[in-house]
Amino acid sequence: MSDQRPDSLYEAVGGLEALRRLSNTFYQGVLADPLLAPVFADFTPTHIEHVAVWLAEVFNGPTAFTDELGGHQALLRAHLGLAITEEQRLRWMELMAGAVRRELPEDELLRRRVLEYFDWGTKIAEDVSASPAGTDLGDPGPTPRWSWEGLEK
């Protein structure tokens, strides 16, 4: 890692404002996509903010998602019953890769780490989405953190 890189991915992407732009660009594509729009039938603009706040925490920024929005458990619960298919997950990744290219700094390692997080996270969302709403997920642990080295253990 270069000494010129910020310590956290949160700082490197440009903070919360950059994550809001990323989320907004991404969801513009999702809501126009015939394969993905049905998954987001209950979408509200608040979702964009919640995703940005979640990503801020995952990338080692402020902990507002845990402090104010229910943390990891709430995020997983929101995906219950969505029955996300692998085809939908892959399309989600395509659209996110495009949003990353448009909205994040031109740092190849940064973009790769961010997309590695999304690949990891969407696989979990796909698995969780197969369970019906109301399923007891147990304790998923704290919000995962992603760094220049990937998932922090």
C-alpha positions as MATLAB code, in Angstrom:
seq = 'MSDQRPDSLYEAVGGLEALRRLSNTFYQGVLADPLLAPVFADFTPTHIEHVAVWLAEVFNGPTAFTDELGGHQALLRAHLGLAITEEQRLRWMELMAGAVRRELPEDELLRRRVLEYFDWGTKIAEDVSASPAGTDLGDPGPTPRWSWEGLEK';
ca = [
       0.000    0.000    0.000;
       1.302    3.436   -0.892;
       2.070    5.846    1.937;
      -0.042    8.409    0.052;
      -3.276    6.437    0.465;
      -5.645    7.414    3.277;
      -5.834    4.979    6.193;
      -9.432    3.935    5.504;
     -11.424    3.083    2.402;
     -14.009    5.559    3.710;
     -11.502    8.403    3.402;
     -10.186    7.081    0.085;
     -13.614    7.003   -1.594;
     -14.257   10.588   -0.535;
     -16.421   10.125    2.552;
     -20.177   10.120    2.949;
     -20.881   12.520    0.074;
     -19.066   10.231   -2.378;
     -20.966    7.221   -1.028;
     -24.248    9.106   -1.488;
     -23.317    9.835   -5.114;
     -22.339    6.189   -5.630;
     -25.633    4.973   -4.149;
     -27.689    7.468   -6.135;
     -26.010    6.599   -9.444;
     -26.322    2.893   -8.728;
     -30.011    2.984   -7.794;
     -30.880    5.079  -10.840;
     -29.644    2.117  -12.870;
     -31.287   -0.494  -10.649;
     -34.725    1.096  -10.760;
     -34.566    1.273  -14.571;
     -33.386   -2.340  -14.903;
     -36.119   -4.871  -15.752;
     -34.324   -7.689  -13.902;
     -33.663   -5.740  -10.689;
     -36.488   -3.224  -10.408;
     -38.948   -5.866   -9.085;
     -36.602   -6.622   -6.147;
     -36.823   -2.940   -5.195;
     -40.597   -2.587   -5.508;
     -40.731   -0.958   -2.041;
     -37.799    1.381   -2.760;
     -37.817    4.861   -1.243;
     -35.210    7.631   -1.579;
     -34.321    6.995    2.081;
     -32.776    3.731    0.892;
     -30.001    5.666   -0.883;
     -29.063    7.396    2.369;
     -29.200    4.183    4.383;
     -26.925    2.411    1.894;
     -24.447    5.303    1.994;
     -24.436    5.256    5.806;
     -23.985    1.457    5.809;
     -21.063    1.671    3.382;
     -19.480    4.450    5.422;
     -19.406    2.138    8.432;
     -18.230   -0.895    6.470;
     -15.365    1.123    5.003;
     -14.273    2.288    8.493;
     -16.069    5.607    8.661;
     -18.729    6.791   11.139;
     -20.802    4.109   12.896;
     -24.203    5.731   12.302;
     -25.736    2.592   10.783;
     -25.113    0.631   13.967;
     -25.836    3.586   16.252;
     -29.061    4.743   14.583;
     -30.367    2.188   12.066;
     -30.144   -1.200   13.773;
     -26.737   -2.409   12.655;
     -25.852   -5.650   10.903;
     -28.967   -7.474   12.136;
     -31.273   -4.835   10.591;
     -29.454   -4.950    7.274;
     -29.713   -8.727    7.045;
     -33.376   -8.714    8.135;
     -34.185   -6.274    5.310;
     -33.114   -8.934    2.788;
     -35.247  -11.775    4.181;
     -37.811  -13.108    1.742;
     -36.503  -11.220   -1.299;
     -35.523  -14.485   -3.057;
     -32.609  -12.883   -4.921;
     -31.381  -15.059   -7.788;
     -27.781  -15.464   -8.886;
     -28.725  -13.781  -12.179;
     -30.005  -10.769  -10.233;
     -26.908  -10.727   -8.020;
     -24.612  -10.702  -11.046;
     -26.615   -7.914  -12.700;
     -26.458   -5.967   -9.412;
     -22.665   -6.349   -9.514;
     -22.526   -5.141  -13.143;
     -24.487   -2.014  -12.317;
     -22.436   -1.370   -9.176;
     -19.179   -1.769  -11.120;
     -20.432    0.891  -13.527;
     -21.354    3.216  -10.652;
     -17.934    2.650   -9.053;
     -16.249    3.583  -12.342;
     -18.333    6.758  -12.605;
     -18.276    7.937   -8.986;
     -15.136    6.754   -7.189;
     -11.555    7.982   -7.576;
      -9.434    6.408  -10.310;
      -7.479    4.208   -7.922;
      -7.419    0.615   -9.149;
      -6.771   -0.924   -5.728;
      -9.507    1.165   -4.124;
     -12.026    0.170   -6.778;
     -10.995   -3.487   -6.551;
     -11.395   -3.541   -2.739;
     -14.798   -1.826   -2.926;
     -16.035   -4.302   -5.546;
     -14.626   -7.231   -3.534;
     -16.757   -6.055   -0.623;
     -19.845   -5.870   -2.857;
     -19.209   -9.349   -4.258;
     -18.838  -10.737   -0.736;
     -21.874   -8.846    0.576;
     -24.196   -9.692   -2.307;
     -23.484  -13.405   -1.831;
     -24.584  -13.078    1.795;
     -27.668  -11.071    0.758;
     -28.562  -13.749   -1.801;
     -28.249  -16.488    0.847;
     -30.259  -14.562    3.464;
     -32.931  -13.609    0.913;
     -33.872  -17.265    0.462;
     -35.240  -17.341    4.029;
     -38.756  -16.082    4.667;
     -39.391  -12.725    6.319;
     -39.349  -13.065   10.095;
     -36.690  -15.804   10.151;
     -34.528  -15.667   13.275;
     -31.038  -14.980   12.019;
     -29.378  -15.377   15.386;
     -26.619  -12.914   16.176;
     -24.751  -12.032   12.964;
     -22.128  -10.162   14.960;
     -21.017   -6.597   14.435;
     -21.083   -4.729   11.166;
     -18.303   -6.137    8.982;
     -15.366   -3.858    8.243;
     -13.493   -3.726    4.957;
      -9.985   -2.300    4.602;
      -7.149   -2.107    2.083;
      -6.503   -5.791    2.879;
     -10.154   -6.842    2.510;
     -12.407   -8.197    5.272;
     -11.024   -7.413    8.709;
     -11.051  -10.430   11.010;
];
